[in-house]
Amino acid sequence: MEIEILSEKENLLLNRKEVYIRVKYEKEVPKRDEIRAKVIEFLNSDKNLTILSKISPEFGRHSVKGYIKVYKDLESMKVETKPVLEKNLSGKKKKEKIKPEAEEKKEAPEKTEKEKAKSEDKK
């Protein structure tokens, strides 16, 4: 995996450095975590202050463009939304979509007293 910096800008208002990159790869598209780890190593930045904001593959090429934000301190990162922070800073995988509670709800509900009375009247 080869990393190329397309542009780099210092954003003094938000106290961060914004970097646009291109990542070239050989066989398969690298995962988001792999790209983030390589970029952190390439930029010599702190992993807790680096956000991989956007990645998009380039059509017909073995490369991906990305947008990285490197903050100077944790206080400055408060502008980031919770989902973005969770995606970048937690090493957890996505939760299962089907929860045990949802499976319990799929079972047939018990009949109410009115339904029981109606079924008895029909007999």
C-alpha positions in Angstrom: 0.0 0.0 0.0 1.4 3.3 -1.1 0.3 6.7 0.3 0.5 10.0 -1.6 -0.5 13.4 -0.1 -2.6 15.4 -2.6 -3.0 18.5 -0.4 -2.5 19.6 3.1 -4.1 22.6 4.9 -3.8 24.0 8.4 -7.3 24.9 9.8 -6.5 27.3 12.6 -10.2 27.9 13.4 -10.8 24.3 14.3 -7.3 23.6 15.5 -6.6 20.8 13.1 -4.7 19.8 10.0 -6.7 18.6 7.0 -5.0 16.2 4.6 -6.3 14.8 1.3 -4.6 11.6 0.3 -4.5 8.9 -2.4 -3.8 5.3 -1.3 -2.6 2.9 -4.0 -3.1 -0.8 -3.5 -2.3 -4.0 -5.3 -5.0 -6.6 -5.1 -8.1 -5.9 -3.0 -9.4 -2.7 -1.5 -7.9 -2.3 2.0 -10.3 -2.0 4.9 -10.9 1.4 6.6 -9.0 0.3 9.7 -6.0 -0.7 7.6 -6.0 2.6 5.7 -6.3 4.6 8.9 -3.4 2.7 10.5 -1.1 3.3 7.5 -2.0 7.0 7.4 -1.3 7.4 11.1 2.1 5.8 10.6 2.8 7.9 7.5 1.9 11.2 9.1 3.4 10.3 12.5 0.2 11.4 14.2 -1.5 10.3 17.4 -4.1 7.6 16.7 -6.5 9.2 19.2 -6.4 12.6 17.4 -6.6 11.3 13.8 -10.0 11.0 12.0 -10.4 9.2 8.7 -13.4 11.2 7.6 -14.0 10.0 4.0 -12.7 7.4 1.7 -13.9 6.7 -1.9 -12.5 4.3 -4.5 -11.5 5.7 -7.8 -13.3 4.0 -10.7 -11.0 1.8 -12.9 -7.9 2.3 -10.7 -6.3 0.5 -7.8 -6.5 3.5 -5.6 -8.7 5.2 -3.0 -9.0 8.9 -2.2 -9.4 9.9 1.4 -9.9 12.9 3.7 -8.0 12.9 7.0 -8.3 15.3 10.0 -5.5 15.5 12.5 -6.4 17.4 15.6 -4.0 19.1 18.0 -5.8 18.1 21.2 -8.8 16.3 22.5 -10.7 19.5 23.3 -10.7 20.4 19.6 -12.3 17.1 18.6 -15.6 18.1 20.2 -16.8 19.3 16.8 -16.9 15.7 15.5 -20.2 13.8 15.7 -20.6 10.8 17.9 -20.9 8.3 15.0 -17.7 9.5 13.4 -15.8 9.2 16.7 -17.2 5.7 17.3 -16.2 4.7 13.8 -12.6 5.9 14.1 -11.7 5.5 17.7 -13.4 2.3 18.8 -12.0 -1.0 17.6 -15.4 -2.7 18.0 -17.2 -4.4 15.2 -20.8 -3.5 14.3 -23.4 -4.9 16.6 -25.7 -7.7 15.5 -28.8 -6.4 13.8 -31.1 -8.9 15.3 -31.4 -8.7 19.0 -32.8 -11.4 21.3 -35.7 -9.1 22.3 -36.7 -8.8 18.6 -36.9 -12.6 18.3 -39.2 -12.9 21.3 -41.6 -10.3 19.8 -41.9 -12.4 16.7 -43.7 -15.2 18.6 -47.5 -15.2 18.4 -49.0 -13.0 21.2 -51.4 -14.6 23.6 -55.1 -14.0 23.0 -56.9 -11.4 24.9 -60.1 -12.1 26.9 -62.2 -10.6 24.1 -60.6 -12.8 21.5 -61.1 -15.9 23.7 -64.8 -15.0 24.2 -65.3 -14.5 20.5 -63.8 -17.9 19.7 -66.0 -19.5 22.3 -69.1 -17.8 20.9 -68.3 -19.2 17.4 -68.2 -22.8 18.8 
